[in-house]
Amino acid sequence: MTQQELADRVGVTRQTILSIERGRYNPSVGLALRLARTFGVAVEVLFEIEGEEHHG
């Protein structure tokens, strides 16, 4: 899936997807949930709180 295809699926611009990938933009809860749903994973798989270790 391209950045543009993902952006189209979740209703944002390709630039937003690029910024999220580079860690320059923290998505809203709604967008984070839409991204996780698109990939069929829990939101915690895609995002973590900076400074927290993931135990899983």
PDBQT receptor file of N, H, CA, C and O in Angstrom, charges set to zero:
ATOM      1  N   MET A   1       0.852  -1.175   0.000  1.00  0.00    +0.000 N 
ATOM      2  CA  MET A   1       0.000   0.000   0.000  1.00  0.00    +0.000 C 
ATOM      3  C   MET A   1       0.900   1.242   0.000  1.00  0.00    +0.000 C 
ATOM      4  O   MET A   1       1.853   1.328   0.775  1.00  0.00    +0.000 OA
ATOM      5  N   THR A   2       0.594   2.175  -0.855  1.00  0.00    +0.000 N 
ATOM      6  H   THR A   2      -0.180   2.105  -1.485  1.00  0.00    +0.000 HD
ATOM      7  CA  THR A   2       1.382   3.400  -0.903  1.00  0.00    +0.000 C 
ATOM      8  C   THR A   2       0.934   4.367   0.189  1.00  0.00    +0.000 C 
ATOM      9  O   THR A   2      -0.132   4.197   0.780  1.00  0.00    +0.000 OA
ATOM     10  N   GLN A   3       1.752   5.375   0.448  1.00  0.00    +0.000 N 
ATOM     11  H   GLN A   3       2.619   5.513  -0.032  1.00  0.00    +0.000 HD
ATOM     12  CA  GLN A   3       1.354   6.412   1.395  1.00  0.00    +0.000 C 
ATOM     13  C   GLN A   3       0.065   7.075   0.941  1.00  0.00    +0.000 C 
ATOM     14  O   GLN A   3      -0.802   7.371   1.762  1.00  0.00    +0.000 OA
ATOM     15  N   GLN A   4      -0.072   7.311  -0.364  1.00  0.00    +0.000 N 
ATOM     16  H   GLN A   4       0.633   7.070  -1.032  1.00  0.00    +0.000 HD
ATOM     17  CA  GLN A   4      -1.276   7.959  -0.871  1.00  0.00    +0.000 C 
ATOM     18  C   GLN A   4      -2.507   7.082  -0.677  1.00  0.00    +0.000 C 
ATOM     19  O   GLN A   4      -3.569   7.580  -0.302  1.00  0.00    +0.000 OA
ATOM     20  N   GLU A   5      -2.376   5.794  -0.927  1.00  0.00    +0.000 N 
ATOM     21  H   GLU A   5      -1.513   5.390  -1.231  1.00  0.00    +0.000 HD
ATOM     22  CA  GLU A   5      -3.503   4.877  -0.727  1.00  0.00    +0.000 C 
ATOM     23  C   GLU A   5      -3.925   4.850   0.742  1.00  0.00    +0.000 C 
ATOM     24  O   GLU A   5      -5.115   4.868   1.053  1.00  0.00    +0.000 OA
ATOM     25  N   LEU A   6      -2.950   4.806   1.631  1.00  0.00    +0.000 N 
ATOM     26  H   LEU A   6      -1.982   4.791   1.378  1.00  0.00    +0.000 HD
ATOM     27  CA  LEU A   6      -3.255   4.820   3.059  1.00  0.00    +0.000 C 
ATOM     28  C   LEU A   6      -3.924   6.136   3.441  1.00  0.00    +0.000 C 
ATOM     29  O   LEU A   6      -4.923   6.142   4.161  1.00  0.00    +0.000 OA
ATOM     30  N   ALA A   7      -3.380   7.238   2.965  1.00  0.00    +0.000 N 
ATOM     31  H   ALA A   7      -2.568   7.233   2.380  1.00  0.00    +0.000 HD
ATOM     32  CA  ALA A   7      -3.963   8.548   3.254  1.00  0.00    +0.000 C 
ATOM     33  C   ALA A   7      -5.419   8.613   2.794  1.00  0.00    +0.000 C 
ATOM     34  O   ALA A   7      -6.287   9.103   3.517  1.00  0.00    +0.000 OA
ATOM     35  N   ASP A   8      -5.673   8.117   1.589  1.00  0.00    +0.000 N 
ATOM     36  H   ASP A   8      -4.968   7.719   1.002  1.00  0.00    +0.000 HD
ATOM     37  CA  ASP A   8      -7.037   8.111   1.060  1.00  0.00    +0.000 C 
ATOM     38  C   ASP A   8      -7.962   7.262   1.925  1.00  0.00    +0.000 C 
ATOM     39  O   ASP A   8      -9.111   7.637   2.158  1.00  0.00    +0.000 OA
ATOM     40  N   ARG A   9      -7.471   6.128   2.400  1.00  0.00    +0.000 N 
ATOM     41  H   ARG A   9      -6.538   5.823   2.211  1.00  0.00    +0.000 HD
ATOM     42  CA  ARG A   9      -8.306   5.238   3.214  1.00  0.00    +0.000 C 
ATOM     43  C   ARG A   9      -8.697   5.844   4.551  1.00  0.00    +0.000 C 
ATOM     44  O   ARG A   9      -9.807   5.626   5.037  1.00  0.00    +0.000 OA
ATOM     45  N   VAL A  10      -7.779   6.609   5.149  1.00  0.00    +0.000 N 
ATOM     46  H   VAL A  10      -6.878   6.786   4.755  1.00  0.00    +0.000 HD
ATOM     47  CA  VAL A  10      -8.056   7.144   6.483  1.00  0.00    +0.000 C 
ATOM     48  C   VAL A  10      -8.454   8.617   6.469  1.00  0.00    +0.000 C 
ATOM     49  O   VAL A  10      -8.739   9.193   7.519  1.00  0.00    +0.000 OA
ATOM     50  N   GLY A  11      -8.475   9.234   5.279  1.00  0.00    +0.000 N 
ATOM     51  H   GLY A  11      -8.243   8.767   4.426  1.00  0.00    +0.000 HD
ATOM     52  CA  GLY A  11      -8.998  10.584   5.157  1.00  0.00    +0.000 C 
ATOM     53  C   GLY A  11      -8.035  11.705   5.507  1.00  0.00    +0.000 C 
ATOM     54  O   GLY A  11      -8.451  12.737   6.035  1.00  0.00    +0.000 OA
ATOM     55  N   VAL A  12      -6.751  11.517   5.220  1.00  0.00    +0.000 N 
ATOM     56  H   VAL A  12      -6.413  10.679   4.791  1.00  0.00    +0.000 HD
ATOM     57  CA  VAL A  12      -5.762  12.570   5.442  1.00  0.00    +0.000 C 
ATOM     58  C   VAL A  12      -4.923  12.736   4.175  1.00  0.00    +0.000 C 
ATOM     59  O   VAL A  12      -5.144  12.046   3.180  1.00  0.00    +0.000 OA
ATOM     60  N   THR A  13      -3.960  13.657   4.221  1.00  0.00    +0.000 N 
ATOM     61  H   THR A  13      -3.781  14.218   5.029  1.00  0.00    +0.000 HD
ATOM     62  CA  THR A  13      -3.073  13.842   3.077  1.00  0.00    +0.000 C 
ATOM     63  C   THR A  13      -1.886  12.892   3.163  1.00  0.00    +0.000 C 
ATOM     64  O   THR A  13      -1.588  12.344   4.225  1.00  0.00    +0.000 OA
ATOM     65  N   ARG A  14      -1.219  12.707   2.040  1.00  0.00    +0.000 N 
ATOM     66  H   ARG A  14      -1.461  13.152   1.177  1.00  0.00    +0.000 HD
ATOM     67  CA  ARG A  14      -0.011  11.885   2.027  1.00  0.00    +0.000 C 
ATOM     68  C   ARG A  14       1.048  12.507   2.923  1.00  0.00    +0.000 C 
ATOM     69  O   ARG A  14       1.813  11.794   3.574  1.00  0.00    +0.000 OA
ATOM     70  N   GLN A  15       1.096  13.835   2.958  1.00  0.00    +0.000 N 
ATOM     71  H   GLN A  15       0.476  14.415   2.430  1.00  0.00    +0.000 HD
ATOM     72  CA  GLN A  15       2.070  14.533   3.804  1.00  0.00    +0.000 C 
ATOM     73  C   GLN A  15       1.850  14.201   5.283  1.00  0.00    +0.000 C 
ATOM     74  O   GLN A  15       2.814  14.075   6.038  1.00  0.00    +0.000 OA
ATOM     75  N   THR A  16       0.591  14.059   5.698  1.00  0.00    +0.000 N 
ATOM     76  H   THR A  16      -0.192  14.162   5.085  1.00  0.00    +0.000 HD
ATOM     77  CA  THR A  16       0.306  13.684   7.078  1.00  0.00    +0.000 C 
ATOM     78  C   THR A  16       0.865  12.303   7.378  1.00  0.00    +0.000 C 
ATOM     79  O   THR A  16       1.477  12.095   8.426  1.00  0.00    +0.000 OA
ATOM     80  N   ILE A  17       0.659  11.355   6.465  1.00  0.00    +0.000 N 
ATOM     81  H   ILE A  17       0.162  11.524   5.614  1.00  0.00    +0.000 HD
ATOM     82  CA  ILE A  17       1.192   9.999   6.650  1.00  0.00    +0.000 C 
ATOM     83  C   ILE A  17       2.712  10.054   6.753  1.00  0.00    +0.000 C 
ATOM     84  O   ILE A  17       3.298   9.415   7.627  1.00  0.00    +0.000 OA
ATOM     85  N   LEU A  18       3.348  10.808   5.876  1.00  0.00    +0.000 N 
ATOM     86  H   LEU A  18       2.872  11.327   5.166  1.00  0.00    +0.000 HD
ATOM     87  CA  LEU A  18       4.808  10.945   5.897  1.00  0.00    +0.000 C 
ATOM     88  C   LEU A  18       5.279  11.519   7.236  1.00  0.00    +0.000 C 
ATOM     89  O   LEU A  18       6.260  11.035   7.802  1.00  0.00    +0.000 OA
ATOM     90  N   SER A  19       4.600  12.533   7.740  1.00  0.00    +0.000 N 
ATOM     91  H   SER A  19       3.803  12.926   7.280  1.00  0.00    +0.000 HD
ATOM     92  CA  SER A  19       4.973  13.148   9.013  1.00  0.00    +0.000 C 
ATOM     93  C   SER A  19       4.817  12.183  10.177  1.00  0.00    +0.000 C 
ATOM     94  O   SER A  19       5.643  12.174  11.090  1.00  0.00    +0.000 OA
ATOM     95  N   ILE A  20       3.767  11.373  10.155  1.00  0.00    +0.000 N 
ATOM     96  H   ILE A  20       3.096  11.380   9.413  1.00  0.00    +0.000 HD
ATOM     97  CA  ILE A  20       3.573  10.363  11.197  1.00  0.00    +0.000 C 
ATOM     98  C   ILE A  20       4.706   9.342  11.143  1.00  0.00    +0.000 C 
ATOM     99  O   ILE A  20       5.271   8.983  12.176  1.00  0.00    +0.000 OA
ATOM    100  N   GLU A  21       5.039   8.873   9.934  1.00  0.00    +0.000 N 
ATOM    101  H   GLU A  21       4.579   9.165   9.095  1.00  0.00    +0.000 HD
ATOM    102  CA  GLU A  21       6.100   7.884   9.779  1.00  0.00    +0.000 C 
ATOM    103  C   GLU A  21       7.439   8.402  10.290  1.00  0.00    +0.000 C 
ATOM    104  O   GLU A  21       8.231   7.646  10.854  1.00  0.00    +0.000 OA
ATOM    105  N   ARG A  22       7.683   9.679  10.092  1.00  0.00    +0.000 N 
ATOM    106  H   ARG A  22       7.040  10.293   9.634  1.00  0.00    +0.000 HD
ATOM    107  CA  ARG A  22       8.960  10.277  10.506  1.00  0.00    +0.000 C 
ATOM    108  C   ARG A  22       8.963  10.712  11.967  1.00  0.00    +0.000 C 
ATOM    109  O   ARG A  22       9.973  11.203  12.471  1.00  0.00    +0.000 OA
ATOM    110  N   GLY A  23       7.829  10.531  12.649  1.00  0.00    +0.000 N 
ATOM    111  H   GLY A  23       7.008  10.132  12.240  1.00  0.00    +0.000 HD
ATOM    112  CA  GLY A  23       7.753  10.897  14.059  1.00  0.00    +0.000 C 
ATOM    113  C   GLY A  23       7.622  12.388  14.305  1.00  0.00    +0.000 C 
ATOM    114  O   GLY A  23       7.906  12.867  15.402  1.00  0.00    +0.000 OA
ATOM    115  N   ARG A  24       7.193  13.122  13.291  1.00  0.00    +0.000 N 
ATOM    116  H   ARG A  24       6.962  12.732  12.400  1.00  0.00    +0.000 HD
ATOM    117  CA  ARG A  24       7.063  14.575  13.406  1.00  0.00    +0.000 C 
ATOM    118  C   ARG A  24       5.645  15.014  13.720  1.00  0.00    +0.000 C 
ATOM    119  O   ARG A  24       5.395  16.197  13.954  1.00  0.00    +0.000 OA
ATOM    120  N   TYR A  25       4.723  14.076  13.726  1.00  0.00    +0.000 N 
ATOM    121  H   TYR A  25       4.926  13.115  13.536  1.00  0.00    +0.000 HD
ATOM    122  CA  TYR A  25       3.317  14.421  13.945  1.00  0.00    +0.000 C 
ATOM    123  C   TYR A  25       2.667  13.316  14.746  1.00  0.00    +0.000 C 
ATOM    124  O   TYR A  25       2.774  12.138  14.407  1.00  0.00    +0.000 OA
ATOM    125  N   ASN A  26       1.985  13.711  15.821  1.00  0.00    +0.000 N 
ATOM    126  H   ASN A  26       1.898  14.668  16.097  1.00  0.00    +0.000 HD
ATOM    127  CA  ASN A  26       1.217  12.758  16.612  1.00  0.00    +0.000 C 
ATOM    128  C   ASN A  26      -0.233  12.834  16.157  1.00  0.00    +0.000 C 
ATOM    129  O   ASN A  26      -0.869  13.881  16.273  1.00  0.00    +0.000 OA
ATOM    130  N   PRO A  27      -0.755  11.728  15.640  1.00  0.00    +0.000 N 
ATOM    131  CA  PRO A  27      -2.124  11.761  15.135  1.00  0.00    +0.000 C 
ATOM    132  C   PRO A  27      -3.142  11.871  16.259  1.00  0.00    +0.000 C 
ATOM    133  O   PRO A  27      -2.858  11.547  17.413  1.00  0.00    +0.000 OA
ATOM    134  N   SER A  28      -4.324  12.331  15.902  1.00  0.00    +0.000 N 
ATOM    135  H   SER A  28      -4.555  12.594  14.965  1.00  0.00    +0.000 HD
ATOM    136  CA  SER A  28      -5.426  12.345  16.852  1.00  0.00    +0.000 C 
ATOM    137  C   SER A  28      -5.780  10.905  17.210  1.00  0.00    +0.000 C 
ATOM    138  O   SER A  28      -5.373   9.967  16.524  1.00  0.00    +0.000 OA
ATOM    139  N   VAL A  29      -6.523  10.744  18.262  1.00  0.00    +0.000 N 
ATOM    140  H   VAL A  29      -6.854  11.506  18.819  1.00  0.00    +0.000 HD
ATOM    141  CA  VAL A  29      -6.965   9.404  18.656  1.00  0.00    +0.000 C 
ATOM    142  C   VAL A  29      -7.779   8.768  17.533  1.00  0.00    +0.000 C 
ATOM    143  O   VAL A  29      -7.607   7.589  17.221  1.00  0.00    +0.000 OA
ATOM    144  N   GLY A  30      -8.657   9.551  16.934  1.00  0.00    +0.000 N 
ATOM    145  H   GLY A  30      -8.796  10.508  17.187  1.00  0.00    +0.000 HD
ATOM    146  CA  GLY A  30      -9.479   9.022  15.846  1.00  0.00    +0.000 C 
ATOM    147  C   GLY A  30      -8.643   8.536  14.674  1.00  0.00    +0.000 C 
ATOM    148  O   GLY A  30      -8.887   7.456  14.136  1.00  0.00    +0.000 OA
ATOM    149  N   LEU A  31      -7.658   9.332  14.280  1.00  0.00    +0.000 N 
ATOM    150  H   LEU A  31      -7.460  10.209  14.717  1.00  0.00    +0.000 HD
ATOM    151  CA  LEU A  31      -6.797   8.938  13.164  1.00  0.00    +0.000 C 
ATOM    152  C   LEU A  31      -5.958   7.719  13.544  1.00  0.00    +0.000 C 
ATOM    153  O   LEU A  31      -5.788   6.810  12.731  1.00  0.00    +0.000 OA
ATOM    154  N   ALA A  32      -5.439   7.692  14.753  1.00  0.00    +0.000 N 
ATOM    155  H   ALA A  32      -5.577   8.430  15.413  1.00  0.00    +0.000 HD
ATOM    156  CA  ALA A  32      -4.656   6.530  15.198  1.00  0.00    +0.000 C 
ATOM    157  C   ALA A  32      -5.502   5.261  15.148  1.00  0.00    +0.000 C 
ATOM    158  O   ALA A  32      -5.020   4.205  14.740  1.00  0.00    +0.000 OA
ATOM    159  N   LEU A  33      -6.753   5.365  15.561  1.00  0.00    +0.000 N 
ATOM    160  H   LEU A  33      -7.145   6.223  15.893  1.00  0.00    +0.000 HD
ATOM    161  CA  LEU A  33      -7.649   4.212  15.521  1.00  0.00    +0.000 C 
ATOM    162  C   LEU A  33      -7.968   3.795  14.088  1.00  0.00    +0.000 C 
ATOM    163  O   LEU A  33      -8.028   2.603  13.787  1.00  0.00    +0.000 OA
ATOM    164  N   ARG A  34      -8.173   4.772  13.201  1.00  0.00    +0.000 N 
ATOM    165  H   ARG A  34      -8.124   5.741  13.445  1.00  0.00    +0.000 HD
ATOM    166  CA  ARG A  34      -8.432   4.440  11.795  1.00  0.00    +0.000 C 
ATOM    167  C   ARG A  34      -7.221   3.760  11.159  1.00  0.00    +0.000 C 
ATOM    168  O   ARG A  34      -7.376   2.812  10.389  1.00  0.00    +0.000 OA
ATOM    169  N   LEU A  35      -6.027   4.236  11.474  1.00  0.00    +0.000 N 
ATOM    170  H   LEU A  35      -5.901   5.006  12.099  1.00  0.00    +0.000 HD
ATOM    171  CA  LEU A  35      -4.812   3.606  10.947  1.00  0.00    +0.000 C 
ATOM    172  C   LEU A  35      -4.690   2.169  11.446  1.00  0.00    +0.000 C 
ATOM    173  O   LEU A  35      -4.412   1.255  10.669  1.00  0.00    +0.000 OA
ATOM    174  N   ALA A  36      -4.900   1.975  12.746  1.00  0.00    +0.000 N 
ATOM    175  H   ALA A  36      -5.126   2.717  13.378  1.00  0.00    +0.000 HD
ATOM    176  CA  ALA A  36      -4.809   0.626  13.314  1.00  0.00    +0.000 C 
ATOM    177  C   ALA A  36      -5.844  -0.300  12.679  1.00  0.00    +0.000 C 
ATOM    178  O   ALA A  36      -5.532  -1.443  12.344  1.00  0.00    +0.000 OA
ATOM    179  N   ARG A  37      -7.060   0.184  12.514  1.00  0.00    +0.000 N 
ATOM    180  H   ARG A  37      -7.313   1.113  12.786  1.00  0.00    +0.000 HD
ATOM    181  CA  ARG A  37      -8.122  -0.620  11.902  1.00  0.00    +0.000 C 
ATOM    182  C   ARG A  37      -7.754  -0.980  10.466  1.00  0.00    +0.000 C 
ATOM    183  O   ARG A  37      -8.001  -2.103  10.026  1.00  0.00    +0.000 OA
ATOM    184  N   THR A  38      -7.169  -0.040   9.739  1.00  0.00    +0.000 N 
ATOM    185  H   THR A  38      -6.968   0.872  10.096  1.00  0.00    +0.000 HD
ATOM    186  CA  THR A  38      -6.763  -0.283   8.353  1.00  0.00    +0.000 C 
ATOM    187  C   THR A  38      -5.768  -1.429   8.268  1.00  0.00    +0.000 C 
ATOM    188  O   THR A  38      -5.822  -2.244   7.346  1.00  0.00    +0.000 OA
ATOM    189  N   PHE A  39      -4.846  -1.487   9.246  1.00  0.00    +0.000 N 
ATOM    190  H   PHE A  39      -4.802  -0.825   9.994  1.00  0.00    +0.000 HD
ATOM    191  CA  PHE A  39      -3.831  -2.545   9.248  1.00  0.00    +0.000 C 
ATOM    192  C   PHE A  39      -4.258  -3.786  10.021  1.00  0.00    +0.000 C 
ATOM    193  O   PHE A  39      -3.538  -4.784  10.032  1.00  0.00    +0.000 OA
ATOM    194  N   GLY A  40      -5.427  -3.735  10.671  1.00  0.00    +0.000 N 
ATOM    195  H   GLY A  40      -6.011  -2.923  10.662  1.00  0.00    +0.000 HD
ATOM    196  CA  GLY A  40      -5.923  -4.888  11.407  1.00  0.00    +0.000 C 
ATOM    197  C   GLY A  40      -5.125  -5.203  12.656  1.00  0.00    +0.000 C 
ATOM    198  O   GLY A  40      -4.967  -6.366  13.029  1.00  0.00    +0.000 OA
ATOM    199  N   VAL A  41      -4.617  -4.148  13.309  1.00  0.00    +0.000 N 
ATOM    200  H   VAL A  41      -4.745  -3.203  13.007  1.00  0.00    +0.000 HD
ATOM    201  CA  VAL A  41      -3.829  -4.340  14.529  1.00  0.00    +0.000 C 
ATOM    202  C   VAL A  41      -4.336  -3.405  15.618  1.00  0.00    +0.000 C 
ATOM    203  O   VAL A  41      -5.110  -2.485  15.354  1.00  0.00    +0.000 OA
ATOM    204  N   ALA A  42      -3.891  -3.649  16.842  1.00  0.00    +0.000 N 
ATOM    205  H   ALA A  42      -3.261  -4.396  17.057  1.00  0.00    +0.000 HD
ATOM    206  CA  ALA A  42      -4.204  -2.753  17.953  1.00  0.00    +0.000 C 
ATOM    207  C   ALA A  42      -3.415  -1.460  17.785  1.00  0.00    +0.000 C 
ATOM    208  O   ALA A  42      -2.307  -1.468  17.248  1.00  0.00    +0.000 OA
ATOM    209  N   VAL A  43      -3.981  -0.361  18.241  1.00  0.00    +0.000 N 
ATOM    210  H   VAL A  43      -4.881  -0.354  18.677  1.00  0.00    +0.000 HD
ATOM    211  CA  VAL A  43      -3.313   0.929  18.101  1.00  0.00    +0.000 C 
ATOM    212  C   VAL A  43      -1.941   0.916  18.775  1.00  0.00    +0.000 C 
ATOM    213  O   VAL A  43      -1.028   1.614  18.335  1.00  0.00    +0.000 OA
ATOM    214  N   GLU A  44      -1.792   0.124  19.842  1.00  0.00    +0.000 N 
ATOM    215  H   GLU A  44      -2.534  -0.443  20.199  1.00  0.00    +0.000 HD
ATOM    216  CA  GLU A  44      -0.514   0.044  20.554  1.00  0.00    +0.000 C 
ATOM    217  C   GLU A  44       0.585  -0.583  19.705  1.00  0.00    +0.000 C 
ATOM    218  O   GLU A  44       1.768  -0.382  19.979  1.00  0.00    +0.000 OA
ATOM    219  N   VAL A  45       0.211  -1.338  18.681  1.00  0.00    +0.000 N 
ATOM    220  H   VAL A  45      -0.750  -1.502  18.458  1.00  0.00    +0.000 HD
ATOM    221  CA  VAL A  45       1.203  -1.925  17.783  1.00  0.00    +0.000 C 
ATOM    222  C   VAL A  45       1.825  -0.837  16.906  1.00  0.00    +0.000 C 
ATOM    223  O   VAL A  45       3.006  -0.908  16.566  1.00  0.00    +0.000 OA
ATOM    224  N   LEU A  46       1.037   0.157  16.546  1.00  0.00    +0.000 N 
ATOM    225  H   LEU A  46       0.077   0.215  16.822  1.00  0.00    +0.000 HD
ATOM    226  CA  LEU A  46       1.521   1.224  15.675  1.00  0.00    +0.000 C 
ATOM    227  C   LEU A  46       2.174   2.373  16.431  1.00  0.00    +0.000 C 
ATOM    228  O   LEU A  46       3.107   2.999  15.928  1.00  0.00    +0.000 OA
ATOM    229  N   PHE A  47       1.689   2.650  17.633  1.00  0.00    +0.000 N 
ATOM    230  H   PHE A  47       0.931   2.141  18.042  1.00  0.00    +0.000 HD
ATOM    231  CA  PHE A  47       2.139   3.830  18.372  1.00  0.00    +0.000 C 
ATOM    232  C   PHE A  47       2.482   3.471  19.802  1.00  0.00    +0.000 C 
ATOM    233  O   PHE A  47       1.859   2.602  20.413  1.00  0.00    +0.000 OA
ATOM    234  N   GLU A  48       3.491   4.159  20.326  1.00  0.00    +0.000 N 
ATOM    235  H   GLU A  48       3.997   4.864  19.830  1.00  0.00    +0.000 HD
ATOM    236  CA  GLU A  48       3.800   4.012  21.743  1.00  0.00    +0.000 C 
ATOM    237  C   GLU A  48       4.116   5.394  22.303  1.00  0.00    +0.000 C 
ATOM    238  O   GLU A  48       4.474   6.309  21.561  1.00  0.00    +0.000 OA
ATOM    239  N   ILE A  49       3.982   5.533  23.601  1.00  0.00    +0.000 N 
ATOM    240  H   ILE A  49       3.692   4.790  24.204  1.00  0.00    +0.000 HD
ATOM    241  CA  ILE A  49       4.267   6.796  24.257  1.00  0.00    +0.000 C 
ATOM    242  C   ILE A  49       5.774   6.914  24.387  1.00  0.00    +0.000 C 
ATOM    243  O   ILE A  49       6.441   5.996  24.866  1.00  0.00    +0.000 OA
ATOM    244  N   GLU A  50       6.301   8.038  23.963  1.00  0.00    +0.000 N 
ATOM    245  H   GLU A  50       5.759   8.783  23.575  1.00  0.00    +0.000 HD
ATOM    246  CA  GLU A  50       7.742   8.262  24.008  1.00  0.00    +0.000 C 
ATOM    247  C   GLU A  50       8.246   8.110  25.432  1.00  0.00    +0.000 C 
ATOM    248  O   GLU A  50       7.670   8.674  26.363  1.00  0.00    +0.000 OA
ATOM    249  N   GLY A  51       9.317   7.352  25.604  1.00  0.00    +0.000 N 
ATOM    250  H   GLY A  51       9.784   6.894  24.848  1.00  0.00    +0.000 HD
ATOM    251  CA  GLY A  51       9.906   7.145  26.917  1.00  0.00    +0.000 C 
ATOM    252  C   GLY A  51       9.372   5.939  27.664  1.00  0.00    +0.000 C 
ATOM    253  O   GLY A  51       9.923   5.563  28.699  1.00  0.00    +0.000 OA
ATOM    254  N   GLU A  52       8.312   5.325  27.162  1.00  0.00    +0.000 N 
ATOM    255  H   GLU A  52       7.865   5.631  26.321  1.00  0.00    +0.000 HD
ATOM    256  CA  GLU A  52       7.767   4.133  27.795  1.00  0.00    +0.000 C 
ATOM    257  C   GLU A  52       8.228   2.905  27.038  1.00  0.00    +0.000 C 
ATOM    258  O   GLU A  52       8.245   2.891  25.807  1.00  0.00    +0.000 OA
ATOM    259  N   GLU A  53       8.599   1.883  27.772  1.00  0.00    +0.000 N 
ATOM    260  H   GLU A  53       8.585   1.894  28.772  1.00  0.00    +0.000 HD
ATOM    261  CA  GLU A  53       8.948   0.626  27.141  1.00  0.00    +0.000 C 
ATOM    262  C   GLU A  53       7.675  -0.153  26.900  1.00  0.00    +0.000 C 
ATOM    263  O   GLU A  53       6.748  -0.124  27.710  1.00  0.00    +0.000 OA
ATOM    264  N   HIS A  54       7.639  -0.864  25.756  1.00  0.00    +0.000 N 
ATOM    265  H   HIS A  54       8.392  -0.887  25.098  1.00  0.00    +0.000 HD
ATOM    266  CA  HIS A  54       6.484  -1.697  25.442  1.00  0.00    +0.000 C 
ATOM    267  C   HIS A  54       6.707  -3.091  26.019  1.00  0.00    +0.000 C 
ATOM    268  O   HIS A  54       7.678  -3.762  25.668  1.00  0.00    +0.000 OA
ATOM    269  N   HIS A  55       5.830  -3.519  26.883  1.00  0.00    +0.000 N 
ATOM    270  H   HIS A  55       5.041  -2.974  27.168  1.00  0.00    +0.000 HD
ATOM    271  CA  HIS A  55       5.913  -4.865  27.456  1.00  0.00    +0.000 C 
ATOM    272  C   HIS A  55       4.836  -5.715  26.791  1.00  0.00    +0.000 C 
ATOM    273  O   HIS A  55       3.641  -5.496  26.986  1.00  0.00    +0.000 OA
ATOM    274  N   GLY A  56       5.279  -6.674  26.015  1.00  0.00    +0.000 N 
ATOM    275  H   GLY A  56       6.250  -6.852  25.857  1.00  0.00    +0.000 HD
ATOM    276  CA  GLY A  56       4.257  -7.439  25.343  1.00  0.00    +0.000 C 
ATOM    277  C   GLY A  56       4.764  -8.636  24.764  1.00  0.00    +0.000 C 
ATOM    278  O   GLY A  56       4.010  -9.395  24.155  1.00  0.00    +0.000 OA
TER     279      GLY A  56
